[in-house]
């Protein structure tokens, strides 16, 4: 499918096909080069007059056969038409955003939808692409506008030199309503973030040398991705492998064994391991339980439990298992999936990414109740919160990040 968007779309469609188009009705057309009449293909053609189109502009579509030769010939022909050029990655979606056909949250959801690798990622991204967060933000904005209107009305009819009990009572009522909106946003902010679901849950395997980290990684992915050897310090760098485990996209990260190393290369590997531990969504610790780093989502694994002297689970460990024999692997997978459910949002639950979280937090701070009685200051706080909403949904202050966002899209989007 080849899409043409912009003010010349209708003229181009009329020149390259052989009949008049009724809006939104597919026609079987002969597609010809208008320069010499050469027949390029038989296919479907459609005409969508703006503004009620995907981009908000006049839009034409050509549905041609998918051979490389046909697509190349059609694109070369279109490229010779005055006023036409190839779209940049994500340009159709960017025009839809700029023309009010979607908000920034929907565009980000579409970007996640294009990258989705699992069914759970697809469902979450689709919820965002359909504007779930945007609808919620618009409802908060509607409530906040009502508060602002009451404050402005009171200011219009008040005496600046005489702030009486009525104004103080109104300020209290307005703070109460602002606090209710803030509390609703705080509830959303308390939910698991979007990044682990969209990018994959970062599962870091850490512990001392020869703890069984690489063996466990290989057992989880079913192939030899990491070198396993009895020599301590075999893993010097970070090894990342993507996996779909029980419908959850995960990034398994094998790290260098933690110890007091003297070699410069191994020291760098250990420093990188510490960085990965800090950034982990789930930490799998394969060392002594007493040495395990603090982490909100942590499994302490007593590995190599089939070896002599390691049959009994260490005190403080969550489970015992052996990647080599498979003993305890089913229990381990179940516990890992239970941790995964805690760090990603539910399928029907809204999730916010880092950018959205920042602006929601700014709005929450603007609406915080500190006992303020000055209606002018309350009006300013409402204005700041609405400004945060505008930036969150893409109505202002986003030009610098649009290029980076839409650069992830394919040409056809």
JOSULGI-V154241 format. One line per field, one symbol per residue. psi: psi as a letter, one per 30 degrees, with the letter a starting at -180 (. if undefined). Layout:
# JOSULGI-V154241
psi->???
This chain:
# JOSULGI-V154241
psi->kkkkklfgeeeeeeeflglkkkkgkkkjlkjljfeggkkelkakklkjklgilefglkkkkjjllgkeeeeeeeeeeeffkkfklkklkgeeeeeeefggflleeeeeeeeeeffkfleeeeeeeeeefggeeeeeeeeeeeeeeeeeeeeeeeeegljfgjjaeeeeeeeeeeeeeeeeeeeeeeeefflklfeeeefkkjjkjlalkhfgeeeeeeeefglifkkklfkkgejflkkkkkkjjgfkkljkjklkkkljkfkeeeeeeeeeeeeeeegkekkjkgakeffklkkejkkjkjlhfflkfgekkkkfkflkljfeffkgeeeeeeeeeeeeffflllegkkkkaeeeeeeeeeeeeegkjggkfjeeeeeeeeeeeeeeeeeefgflhgeffeeeefffllef.
